[in-house]
Amino acid sequence: MNHPEHFDVAIVGAGPAGSTCALALRNSGLRVSLIDKAVFPREKVCGDAIPSRAIKVLGEICPDFRSDFSTQRDQLPIKKTVIHFRDRKLSHTWKLDACTCRRSVFDTFLLACVREKTATTVLEGTEIREICTSGTDYRLDTPDGRPVLSATLLVGADGFNGVVSRFLASGSPAKRKQCQAICRYYKGITGVDPVATEIYLDRAWLPGYFWIFPLAGGLFNVGFGMMAGYRARRNINLQTAFSEMIRRSAILGEKFRDAAPVSPFRGSSIPLGFPSFPVSGDHFLLTGDAASLVDPLSGDGIGNAVLSGKLAADQIIRSFASGDFSRRSMKNYDRCLRSILRGEMKRKEYLVRLLTRMPVMMEWIF
């Protein structure tokens, strides 16, 4: 067997976490590869909201990111979020930059930044089926057993139940807190503020929520999500709940009166809350959804994915500087994530549990 090409770092998954990691390594002097089984642009089940945390971190990595991204006609600046509950609503104005953008466009833009601003070797349409280790290196193989490359350090950025976490991490997806969500695109929704995302809550479907996120070109991302365990216990069909939310709400009924879907429903499972398992080990790190970093209250995964990609790059640079890739050394990455995100995410988890057990709290909040 021919020896595969060797890299210092192999990043599996070219979504926001993986592309951010590659961008943050651009001045490191390391040989980096970025691998994804899809060919971009590719569709991704998502609410298409790009939060301020993602824009802020990417701006820190690439000072020209904001100006470059602002020229994309598919991005729509968002100034506030409006939350509806029965006949009442709360409005929150965002002080930092936020926007909506279809994930197929946003992820392709980030990957183009990687190609333009770094020396990263990008491999699209390359599925990794098996990971073999010699103790100091990892070899990545395709489904037919063909070696793709080898690397000293491996970054799992390939999402929920990705190949890196399946092979190397101890936190099986079955043990993670999960949300299940569906969404589709609409045209013709009326009465929506073009600079506001909207969230609708119904006591019958807590702890789930319905969303309408406006996009450029008169398009809307509309979806419904709920905790998987709660949905299973009550045997709730998400498409039925989606339709019932519109039927039960006079506000939604009016907004959807002349609306028409322009895509089928697409669904996904989302790992929620701060991880209860290690997200690093000997010669590897997990980022984004692979590390279970989705906000347990809002369901946003992009902000923490981008942040984890940058923190992973910081750890990678430290590891190559010291020559130490041991589990003990890589734990610095876990500690960095914990210091920034754990308190925030635990508070949000507690609030979700409280609202689930005591729906009357929603009445009090509003």
C-alpha positions in Angstrom: 0.0 0.0 0.0 1.3 3.4 -0.9 1.8 5.8 2.0 -0.9 8.5 2.0 0.1 12.2 2.0 0.8 13.4 5.5 -0.5 16.6 7.1 0.0 18.2 10.5 -3.7 18.7 10.9 -6.7 17.1 9.3 -10.1 18.7 9.8 -13.1 16.5 9.0 -16.1 18.6 8.2 -16.1 21.9 6.2 -19.1 23.5 8.0 -18.7 26.6 10.2 -16.6 24.9 12.9 -14.2 23.2 10.4 -13.8 26.2 8.1 -13.3 28.6 11.1 -10.6 26.3 12.4 -8.8 26.3 9.1 -9.1 30.1 8.9 -7.7 30.5 12.4 -4.7 28.3 11.4 -3.8 30.4 8.4 -0.7 31.9 9.8 0.4 28.9 11.9 2.8 27.5 9.3 1.2 24.1 9.7 0.1 21.8 6.8 -3.7 21.7 7.1 -6.3 19.6 5.2 -10.1 20.2 5.3 -12.2 17.3 4.2 -16.0 17.0 3.6 -18.1 14.3 2.1 -20.3 16.8 0.3 -19.6 19.0 -2.7 -20.4 22.7 -1.9 -22.8 24.3 -2.1 -24.8 21.8 -0.2 -28.1 22.0 1.7 -28.1 21.9 5.5 -31.1 21.6 7.8 -30.9 24.8 9.8 -32.9 27.9 10.8 -30.4 30.0 8.7 -29.8 32.5 11.5 -26.2 33.7 11.8 -25.8 35.0 15.3 -23.6 37.9 16.5 -21.1 35.5 18.2 -20.3 33.9 14.8 -19.8 37.2 13.1 -17.7 38.6 16.0 -15.3 35.6 16.1 -14.9 35.4 12.4 -14.2 39.2 12.4 -11.4 38.6 15.0 -9.8 35.9 12.8 -10.2 37.8 9.5 -10.5 41.6 9.9 -12.0 41.9 6.5 -14.7 39.2 7.1 -17.5 41.7 7.9 -17.0 43.9 4.9 -16.6 40.9 2.6 -19.7 39.1 3.9 -21.8 42.3 3.9 -21.5 42.4 0.1 -23.3 39.0 -0.2 -26.7 39.7 -1.5 -28.1 36.5 0.2 -27.5 37.8 3.7 -30.2 39.9 5.5 -29.3 42.0 8.5 -31.4 41.2 11.6 -32.0 43.9 14.3 -34.4 42.1 16.7 -36.2 39.0 17.8 -39.9 39.0 18.6 -41.3 36.2 20.8 -45.1 35.5 20.7 -47.1 33.7 23.4 -50.8 33.7 23.0 -51.8 37.3 22.4 -48.7 38.8 24.0 -45.2 39.4 22.7 -41.7 40.3 23.9 -39.2 42.1 21.7 -35.4 41.9 22.0 -33.2 44.3 20.1 -29.8 43.1 19.1 -26.9 45.5 19.8 -24.3 43.4 17.8 -24.4 42.4 14.2 -26.6 39.4 13.3 -28.2 38.3 10.1 -30.0 35.5 8.3 -28.4 33.7 5.3 -29.2 30.3 3.8 -26.7 27.8 5.1 -25.9 26.6 1.6 -24.7 30.2 0.9 -23.0 30.9 4.2 -21.0 27.7 4.4 -19.9 28.0 0.7 -18.8 31.6 1.5 -16.7 30.4 4.5 -15.1 27.6 2.4 -14.3 30.1 -0.3 -12.6 32.2 2.4 -10.5 29.2 3.4 -9.4 28.7 -0.2 -8.6 32.4 -0.8 -7.0 33.3 2.5 -5.1 30.0 3.5 -2.9 27.3 2.1 -5.3 24.6 3.3 -5.7 21.6 1.1 -9.5 21.3 0.6 -11.0 17.9 -0.3 -14.7 18.0 -1.2 -16.8 14.9 -2.1 -14.5 12.8 0.1 -16.2 10.5 2.6 -14.2 9.2 5.5 -15.5 5.8 6.6 -12.7 4.6 8.9 -10.0 6.1 11.1 -6.9 4.1 11.9 -4.2 5.1 14.4 -0.5 4.2 14.9 -0.4 6.0 18.3 1.1 9.2 16.9 -0.7 9.6 13.6 -4.2 9.0 12.2 -4.9 7.5 8.8 -8.2 8.4 7.2 -9.8 5.8 4.8 -12.6 6.0 2.3 -15.5 3.5 2.3 -13.6 1.2 -0.2 -10.6 1.2 2.2 -8.5 3.6 0.2 -6.3 5.8 2.4 -6.9 9.5 1.8 -4.3 11.0 4.0 -2.6 10.8 7.4 -2.3 13.5 10.1 -0.7 14.2 13.4 -3.7 15.9 14.8 -7.4 15.3 13.9 -10.3 17.7 14.3 -13.8 16.4 14.3 -16.1 19.0 12.8 -18.4 16.7 10.9 -21.5 17.2 13.1 -23.8 15.1 15.2 -22.8 11.4 15.0 -19.8 12.3 12.8 -17.1 9.7 12.0 -14.5 11.3 14.3 -16.7 11.3 17.4 -17.9 7.7 16.6 -14.4 6.4 16.4 -12.5 8.4 19.0 -14.9 10.0 21.6 -16.5 8.4 24.6 -19.8 10.4 24.4 -22.1 8.3 22.2 -24.9 10.2 20.5 -27.5 8.1 22.3 -26.4 9.6 25.6 -26.6 13.2 24.4 -29.6 15.5 24.9 -31.3 15.9 21.6 -33.7 18.2 19.9 -35.6 17.2 16.8 -36.6 19.8 14.3 -38.2 20.2 10.9 -38.1 23.2 8.5 -39.1 24.3 5.0 -38.9 27.4 2.9 -42.0 29.6 2.2 -42.9 32.5 0.0 -45.8 34.9 0.5 -45.8 35.2 4.3 -47.2 38.6 5.2 -46.9 41.0 8.2 -43.3 40.0 9.1 -40.8 42.7 9.9 -37.9 42.1 7.5 -35.3 42.9 10.1 -36.8 40.7 12.8 -36.8 36.9 13.5 -40.0 35.6 15.1 -40.6 32.8 17.6 -44.0 31.4 18.6 -44.7 29.5 21.8 -47.8 27.5 22.5 -48.4 25.9 25.9 -49.6 22.8 24.2 -46.2 22.2 22.6 -43.8 23.4 25.2 -40.8 22.8 25.4 -40.9 23.3 21.6 -41.1 26.4 19.5 -42.2 27.6 16.0 -40.0 30.0 14.1 -40.3 32.4 11.1 -36.9 33.8 9.9 -37.0 36.2 7.0 -34.4 35.7 4.3 -33.2 37.8 1.4 -35.4 37.8 -1.7 -38.7 37.4 0.0 -38.0 33.9 1.3 -38.7 32.6 4.8 -37.2 29.8 6.8 -40.1 28.3 8.8 -39.7 25.5 11.3 -40.7 23.7 14.5 -38.4 22.0 17.0 -38.9 20.1 20.3 -36.8 18.0 22.8 -36.6 14.5 21.4 -37.4 12.7 24.7 -40.5 14.8 25.3 -41.7 14.4 21.7 -41.3 10.6 22.0 -43.1 10.3 25.4 -46.1 12.2 24.0 -45.8 10.6 20.5 -45.9 14.0 18.8 -45.6 14.2 15.0 -43.6 17.3 14.2 -45.4 18.0 10.9 -48.7 17.8 12.7 -47.5 20.1 15.5 -46.2 22.5 12.8 -49.6 22.7 11.1 -51.4 22.9 14.5 -49.3 25.9 15.5 -50.5 27.8 12.5 -54.1 26.7 12.9 -54.3 27.5 16.7 -52.8 31.0 16.3 -54.8 33.8 14.8 -51.6 35.8 14.2 -50.0 32.9 12.3 -53.2 32.1 10.5 -53.3 35.6 9.0 -49.6 35.6 8.1 -49.8 32.3 6.3 -53.2 33.1 4.6 -51.5 33.5 1.1 -48.3 31.7 1.9 -47.0 28.7 -0.1 -44.2 26.3 0.7 -41.4 26.2 -1.9 -39.5 23.2 -0.5 -40.3 20.0 1.2 -39.9 19.5 5.0 -36.4 18.5 6.0 -35.6 17.2 9.5 -32.6 16.8 11.7 -31.5 15.7 15.2 -29.6 18.3 17.2 -27.4 17.7 20.2 -28.2 20.3 22.9 -26.4 21.6 26.0 -22.8 21.6 27.3 -21.2 18.2 26.7 -21.0 15.8 29.6 -18.2 13.8 27.8 -14.6 14.7 26.9 -14.3 16.6 23.6 -10.6 15.9 23.2 -8.2 13.1 23.6 -4.8 11.9 22.3 -4.1 13.8 19.1 -7.8 14.8 18.5 -10.4 17.5 19.2 -14.1 17.8 18.6 -15.8 21.0 17.6 -19.4 22.3 16.9 -22.2 19.8 16.8 -19.7 17.0 17.2 -18.9 18.4 20.6 -22.6 18.9 21.5 -22.4 22.7 21.7 -25.8 23.8 20.5 -27.5 26.4 22.6 -30.2 24.5 24.7 -32.6 27.5 24.7 -32.5 28.9 21.2 -31.3 25.8 19.3 -28.5 27.9 17.7 -25.4 25.9 16.8 -23.5 28.2 14.5 -22.2 30.7 17.1 -20.7 28.1 19.4 -19.5 26.1 16.4 -17.5 29.1 15.1 -16.2 29.8 18.6 -15.1 26.2 19.1 -13.3 26.2 15.8 -11.2 29.2 16.9 -10.5 27.7 20.3 -9.5 24.4 18.6 -7.0 26.3 16.4 -5.6 28.0 19.5 -5.0 24.6 21.1 -3.5 23.1 17.9 -1.0 25.9 17.8 -0.1 25.4 21.4 0.3 21.6 20.9 2.6 21.9 18.0 4.7 24.6 19.8 5.1 22.2 22.8 5.2 18.9 20.8 2.7 17.5 23.3 -0.5 16.0 21.8 -1.4 13.9 24.8 -4.9 13.6 26.3 -3.7 15.6 29.3 -2.4 18.4 27.2 -5.5 18.5 24.9 -7.7 19.0 28.0 -6.7 22.6 27.9 -9.3 22.9 25.0 -12.0 21.4 27.2 -11.2 23.8 30.0 -11.3 26.8 27.6 -14.8 25.7 26.3 -15.9 25.2 29.9 -14.8 28.6 31.1 -16.6 30.4 28.3 -19.7 28.3 27.7 -20.6 26.0 30.5 -22.2 28.5 32.9 -24.2 30.2 30.1 -25.4 26.9 28.7 -26.3 25.3 32.1 -28.4 28.3 33.0 -30.3 27.9 29.7 -30.7 24.2 30.3 -32.2 25.0 33.7 -34.7 27.5 32.2 -35.8 24.9 29.6 -36.4 22.3 32.4 -38.3 24.8 34.5 -40.6 25.8 31.6 -41.2 22.2 30.8 -42.2 21.2 34.3 -44.0 24.5 35.1 -45.6 25.9 31.9 -47.4 28.5 34.1 -44.0 30.2 34.4 -44.4 31.2 30.8 -47.5 33.2 31.8 -45.6 34.9 34.5 -42.6 35.8 32.3 -44.9 37.4 29.7 
